Amino acid sequence: MSQPGFPERARRAGLSLILGATGVTLGAGCVPAYHPPRPEEPHAIVKLRRTYESGGGTTLREQVLVDGHGAYDGVSPAALAGAARIDSILVWPIQASYAFRSLFFHTEMRYVNETYYEQVSSLESESYSCGSGTSYRTCTRMVTRYHTEPRQRMVMKSVEVSDGACETGLHFSAMTNHVYLLQYTYQQPNACVLACFEQVPQSDGTFQNRPCLVALPPPQ
């Protein structure tokens, strides 16, 4: 079976799902996976650099979404957030939204309300054909039937307790074979900044960072 071409694979990557910079909650719901281009396909490189000016809790969870699809998801000890970290991903050379989410948390044992299902029996009247020969008639009988019903109970569970979170995002158009740096700076809970730079190679092997041409999100 042949592999889908660039337009089709890009569409699958989430072209039709544009994620705004606000209105997303870390870990809420099921986030579909981002399908990046293969190295031999047209692509750009996006470096994800994160710095944290404050922290909290015991654990840090980070997510990067491209057009609403999970492109990076990492969990690390919160103590490591003090040092800048960088990862890289391949992206399709198209205009897309990039959303950063970060959450500091710790876990506690708490009583939480849980839904479970219980099988319940009931007696119901059932009709059936009875009689013999040419004499047919309808009879009734009581039968036991079973169905499930939801119930609620309090159980002790390990739950995540937030110690500070932030999210932000932007839109820009990546170009084939270009390298970009997304700098995410977490200042404090609900205060973070995302900047985009194109890294232009220089003759001495270094990069010059030029601001990306950031696009406004499409109207909702």
N, C-alpha and C positions, 0 to 999 in steps of 0.2 A: 504494500500500500504506500503510495507516495506521500511525502511530507507536505503539509499545507504551505503555500507560498507566503511571502512577506505580508501582503494585505490581509490575508485571512488570519494569520497568526497574530498580527497586530490587533485585529478586531477582537480575537479571543483574549488578548492581554487586557482588554478593558476600555477600548476607545469609546464605547457607548456609555460608560459609567464615569462621569466627571464628579470628582469629590471636591467640595468646597473646603476652604481653609478652616471653617468652623463647623460645629455641630456633630463632631464625632467623639465617641467615648471609648477610652482605651479598654480593650478586651470585651466590648459589648457585641454580642451576637457572633455570628460566624463570618469571618472575612475571607472572601475567595482568594486563592493564590494568584500571584502575578506570574505570567509565563514569559520570561525574558527571551530575547533573541539568542540563538546559538552563536558562538564566536565567528562562524563562517557567514552569518547573515548580517545585513546592514544593522549597525548598532552604534550607540554612544556609551561611554563609560561615565558613571556618576559615582563620585566618592562621597561617602557619608561621614562627615566629621562631627563629633559631638563633644561639647565641653559643658561642665556643670559648675556653677558658681555656688551652689548650695545643694544639700541632699537631705537624707533622712531615711529612717527605717533600716531594714536589713537587706532588701533586694531591690534591684532596678530592672524594670521591664521597658524595652524600647521597641517601637514599631515604625516602619516606614511603609507608606502606602503609595502606590503609583496608580492613578486613576481608580482609587478605591480598592485596589488589589494589594494584598500583602506581599511586599518585595523583600522585607527584612524584618525579622522578629528575634530578639535576643533577650536573655535573662542573665544577669550577673550580680555578684555581691555589690551592695550599694557603696561599700568602701572603695571600690575601684573607680567610682565616678569622678574622683578628683583629678585623674589624668585624662588628657584628651585621647580619644580613640577614633579610629577611622576604618571603615570597610568600604568595599566597592561592589557595585552591581552593574550589569549590562541592561540597557534600556533601549526601547525602540526609538528611532530618530523621528519623533513626532512631537507635537505639543501635548503636554500631559500635566496633570496635577500631581504634586508631591506633598504628602502630609507626614509630618513627624509627630509621634506621640511618645511620651515618656511618663513613667509612673514609679515613684518610690513607695514601697509598702513593707509591711511586716505581717506575720500570720499570728492569729490568736485562736484559741478554742472557744467557741461560742455556741449557744443554743440558737438554732435557726429552724424556721418553719419548713417542713418538707412534705411534698405531696407523694403519696403512695396509692396503690390501687388494690382493692380488696374484692375477692369473688363473693358475690351475694346470690343466694338461692331464693326462688319464689315459686309458689304454686300457681299454675295457670290452667285455664280450661282449654282443652284441645278437642276438635271435632275429627271424627274418623268414620269411614264406611263400615257398617256392620250388617249382619244378616247372612243368609245363605240361599242358594238356589236362585229363584227369580224374585225373592223377597229381599230387596235392598233398602236400607234405611241409614240414617245418620245418627251416630251415638256421640256422646261426649265423655271425656274422662279428665281427671286432674293429673297434670304432669309437673315435674320439677324442672325448672329452667334456671340457668346460671348467667349472670352478667357481671361486669366489673364496674365498680364505683370508686371515684376518687375520695381519698381521706387525707386529713392533715394530722401531722404530729410534730412535736418538737424533738430535735435530735442534736447531739453535740458534734460539731464539725470544726475542722480547721478552715478559717476564712481569711481572706486577704483584707487588710485594713490599710487604707491609703494614708501615706505620709507626705503627699504632695505630688501633683501631676500637672502636665501642661501639654498643649497641642497647638500646632500652627502649620501653615502650608503655603504653597505658591504654585503658579503655573509658569512654565517656560517651554520653549521649543528646542529640543536637542537636535544636533546635526550629526550626520554619519561621521564616525571616526574622530569626533571631538571628545574632549575630556572636560568634565564639569565637577565642581566642588560645591556641595551643599553643606554650609556651616550652620549647625544647630547649637544655639547657646541657651541653656536653661539657667535663668537667673534666680527664680524662686517659684513657688507654686502659682500657676496661672500667669506666669510672666516668662515668656521665652521668645526668641527671635530666630528666624531662618533667613539666611542670606545665600545667594547663588552667584558663583563665579565660573567663568570659563577659563581653564588652565591652558594657556598658549605656550607651547614649547619654545625655549630659547636656544641659541647656539651653544651655550655652555652646559646644556643638559638640564637646566632648571625650568620652572614654569613661571609665567607672568599671569597673575590673576586679574581678569577683566570682568566687571559686573555683567551678569546675564541680562538679556533683554526679557524682563519678566512680563508676562501677559496677565491681563485681568481675567478672573474666572468668568466663564460664560454665564449668561443670565439663567437663573433657575426656573 
